[in-house]
Amino acid sequence: RVGASETIAQAWLPEFLKAFSEQYPRVNVDLTVDISLNLRASLLERKLDLVFLMGPVSEFSVENIALPSFDLHWYRSAANEQIDLSKIPIISYSSKTRPYRELMSELSRRVGPKLRVYSSASLSASLKMIAAGIAVGPYPRALANDFLETGQIVEFDPGFRPQPLAFTASYLSEPRSFLVENSAEIARDVAMAWDQTHPK
């Protein structure tokens, strides 16, 4: 039972599942894609065996393996030339996530009371809203590539960049499962290989 945040699902998760099935051809995978907060809860409730989430999970019972981080870049619609953050909504991750809280804190300080923020757990929907000129926002390049290549969105610099997204492969250390431990190591190797071949 594997859980992954949408950032991972849209980046290297297919490669992980391919590598996993080659090593364990007889093991079934039950995949859940959700926000990190929910994945963490499901792991601690033993509803998931291995999660790829914004970590680490700071519980003594959880092992965390660091995965490559994702830099965040600001994107706007190709049609929106001039961007004033006090006049256009900013779209971000779900309001229950760390990137959202960090972004809100920084934007409140920089933009002030005119700040308007949309939050969405669907990263693909968020990028479609940016492409439509409804909002601007910071996302990993891995998610934005299709929109960039078709010229629907472009990168811009509002004067600051949020912290990179840090991810871990996390699992419960007891009872010990070599299948889960090996799967976490496969994920790390796949993620590192993917990271080296994709622009950040």
Summary of the structure (lengths in Angstrom):
residues: 200
radius of gyration: 17.9
end to end distance: 28.9
largest distance: 55.9
contacts: 617
relative contact order: 0.24
helix: 39%
strand: 24%
